[in-house]
Amino acid sequence: MNLDEAARHYGARTQILLRQEAVDFSRPLGREKGRKFDRPGVYAICSRSTGEPVYIGKATNLRERFNQHRHGSMRSSAFRRSLSEKLGTRSELKLNDHIARSYLSKSLPLKDPREMTRLEHFAIAVVNPPLNKPFDTDKPCP
């Protein structure tokens, strides 16, 4: 795949991701409802008020990752750490409440781990969600 093809491919995949049906963070994603999410993929956490993506990530199990972001800990969720910094709170309960009131999640199941990583990086670079940490461009290449 050349550069133009890759840009078209990942641009189209990013649009597909952002057009997916939103899942409400105010309710847990149980096993029965979450069965279709028991797979790997890329996800976007979007503002409930604007619909704009605030965080993009990948997961080996979308349901488990959804629940980690919803009511996990800052230790297990970069989204929760970034949100904690933005809100100026270390309270997990305040984060739980804010996430339930303010965000929705969209996901795109994908099987290939390399495809997931490429789509995640492309989407973050193009969409520039405010709660994703910027790529470290000062880090030397291995």
ROLUM-471967 format. One record per residue (C-alpha): residue in three letters; x, y, z. Coordinates in nm, 4 decimals. Layout:
BEGIN
REC	ALA	X	Y	Z
...
This chain:
BEGIN
REC	MET	0.0000	0.0000	0.0000
REC	ASN	0.1519	0.3345	-0.1015
REC	LEU	0.1135	0.6563	0.0969
REC	ASP	-0.1952	0.7826	-0.0890
REC	GLU	-0.3669	0.4443	-0.0553
REC	ALA	-0.2836	0.4277	0.3148
REC	ALA	-0.4189	0.7790	0.3758
REC	ARG	-0.7435	0.6934	0.1930
REC	HIS	-0.7752	0.3582	0.3706
REC	TYR	-0.7174	0.4883	0.7248
REC	GLY	-0.9132	0.8055	0.6570
REC	ALA	-1.2133	0.5956	0.5528
REC	ARG	-1.1698	0.3668	0.8554
REC	THR	-1.1552	0.6687	1.0872
REC	GLN	-1.4817	0.7988	0.9388
REC	ILE	-1.6418	0.4548	0.9832
REC	LEU	-1.5306	0.4515	1.3488
REC	LEU	-1.6749	0.7953	1.4167
REC	ARG	-2.0082	0.7021	1.2520
REC	GLN	-2.0628	0.3960	1.4716
REC	GLU	-2.3562	0.3812	1.7121
REC	ALA	-2.2628	0.5356	2.0458
REC	VAL	-2.2662	0.3351	2.3697
REC	ASP	-2.3753	0.5210	2.6821
REC	PHE	-2.1158	0.5405	2.9606
REC	SER	-2.3913	0.5901	3.2219
REC	ARG	-2.4771	0.2171	3.2085
REC	PRO	-2.2444	-0.0804	3.2499
REC	LEU	-2.1806	-0.2880	2.9418
REC	GLY	-2.2795	-0.6304	3.0761
REC	ARG	-2.1925	-0.9643	2.9220
REC	GLU	-2.5254	-1.0103	2.7438
REC	LYS	-2.5405	-0.6601	2.5932
REC	GLY	-2.1646	-0.6492	2.5547
REC	ARG	-2.1296	-0.9788	2.3697
REC	LYS	-2.0779	-0.8002	2.0381
REC	PHE	-1.8012	-0.5999	2.2080
REC	ASP	-1.6101	-0.9073	2.3293
REC	ARG	-1.3537	-0.8620	2.0547
REC	PRO	-1.0521	-0.6447	1.9725
REC	GLY	-1.0802	-0.3089	1.8021
REC	VAL	-1.0343	0.0665	1.8040
REC	TYR	-1.2631	0.3006	1.9961
REC	ALA	-1.3385	0.6700	2.0319
REC	ILE	-1.4685	0.8332	2.3484
REC	CYS	-1.6857	1.1269	2.2454
REC	SER	-1.8330	1.4247	2.4260
REC	ARG	-2.2021	1.3723	2.4927
REC	SER	-2.2692	1.7445	2.4305
REC	THR	-2.0729	1.7974	2.1072
REC	GLY	-2.0225	1.4464	1.9694
REC	GLU	-1.6546	1.5289	1.9167
REC	PRO	-1.3940	1.2634	2.0010
REC	VAL	-1.1950	1.3440	2.3148
REC	TYR	-0.9921	1.0208	2.3284
REC	ILE	-0.9042	0.7421	2.0833
REC	GLY	-0.7583	0.4062	2.1796
REC	LYS	-0.7371	0.0368	2.0975
REC	ALA	-0.8271	-0.2708	2.2990
REC	THR	-0.7930	-0.6466	2.2840
REC	ASN	-1.1450	-0.6656	2.4339
REC	LEU	-1.3660	-0.3621	2.3723
REC	ARG	-1.6193	-0.4489	2.6457
REC	GLU	-1.3508	-0.4860	2.9133
REC	ARG	-1.1814	-0.1633	2.8039
REC	PHE	-1.5148	0.0231	2.8016
REC	ASN	-1.5757	-0.0894	3.1608
REC	GLN	-1.2181	0.0017	3.2668
REC	HIS	-1.2661	0.3542	3.1362
REC	ARG	-1.6151	0.3751	3.2848
REC	HIS	-1.5370	0.2711	3.6412
REC	GLY	-1.1792	0.1447	3.6551
REC	SER	-0.8838	0.3224	3.8056
REC	MET	-0.6452	0.5867	3.6827
REC	ARG	-0.3752	0.3188	3.7019
REC	SER	-0.5499	0.1083	3.4356
REC	SER	-0.6779	0.3865	3.2086
REC	ALA	-0.4804	0.6584	3.0296
REC	PHE	-0.8163	0.8229	2.9493
REC	ARG	-0.8982	0.8478	3.3213
REC	ARG	-0.5477	0.9835	3.3992
REC	SER	-0.5803	1.2538	3.1321
REC	LEU	-0.9317	1.3406	3.2466
REC	SER	-0.8139	1.3574	3.6078
REC	GLU	-0.5464	1.6107	3.5076
REC	LYS	-0.7967	1.8160	3.3065
REC	LEU	-1.0529	1.8240	3.5894
REC	GLY	-0.7925	1.8692	3.8627
REC	THR	-0.9213	1.5785	4.0728
REC	ARG	-0.7757	1.2498	4.1955
REC	SER	-1.1160	1.1236	4.3112
REC	GLU	-1.2188	0.8080	4.1250
REC	LEU	-1.5821	0.8669	4.2299
REC	LYS	-1.5853	1.2163	4.0782
REC	LEU	-1.4334	1.0751	3.7593
REC	ASN	-1.6972	0.7979	3.7478
REC	ASP	-1.9759	1.0543	3.7797
REC	HIS	-1.8256	1.2914	3.5224
REC	ILE	-1.7659	1.0104	3.2701
REC	ALA	-2.1225	0.8785	3.3097
REC	ARG	-2.2699	1.2261	3.2541
REC	SER	-2.0358	1.3518	2.9833
REC	TYR	-1.9181	1.0792	2.7446
REC	LEU	-2.0252	0.8168	2.4934
REC	SER	-1.8105	0.5501	2.3289
REC	LYS	-1.7946	0.4318	1.9683
REC	SER	-1.6012	0.1279	1.8539
REC	LEU	-1.4869	-0.0507	1.5409
REC	PRO	-1.4024	-0.4200	1.5852
REC	LEU	-1.0799	-0.5245	1.4103
REC	LYS	-0.8905	-0.8547	1.4303
REC	ASP	-0.5430	-0.7635	1.3042
REC	PRO	-0.3318	-0.6063	1.5844
REC	ARG	-0.1147	-0.4183	1.3312
REC	GLU	-0.4256	-0.2752	1.1615
REC	MET	-0.5567	-0.1671	1.5039
REC	THR	-0.2315	0.0113	1.5897
REC	ARG	-0.2108	0.1834	1.2520
REC	LEU	-0.5723	0.3010	1.2666
REC	GLU	-0.5333	0.4200	1.6257
REC	HIS	-0.2200	0.6219	1.5401
REC	PHE	-0.3701	0.7639	1.2195
REC	ALA	-0.6955	0.8642	1.3919
REC	ILE	-0.5121	1.0278	1.6829
REC	ALA	-0.2841	1.2210	1.4445
REC	VAL	-0.5711	1.3416	1.2251
REC	VAL	-0.8459	1.3997	1.4829
REC	ASN	-0.6121	1.5228	1.7600
REC	PRO	-0.8401	1.4336	2.0540
REC	PRO	-0.7658	1.6603	2.3518
REC	LEU	-0.7283	1.3810	2.6108
REC	ASN	-0.4778	1.1745	2.4116
REC	LYS	-0.1198	1.2517	2.5037
REC	PRO	0.0745	1.3952	2.2068
REC	PHE	0.3249	1.1657	2.0420
REC	ASP	0.6743	1.2289	2.1755
REC	THR	0.8496	1.3719	1.8711
REC	ASP	1.1684	1.4442	2.0671
REC	LYS	1.2206	1.0761	2.1425
REC	PRO	1.4995	0.9280	1.9267
REC	CYS	1.4036	0.6546	1.6851
REC	PRO	1.5292	0.3072	1.7813
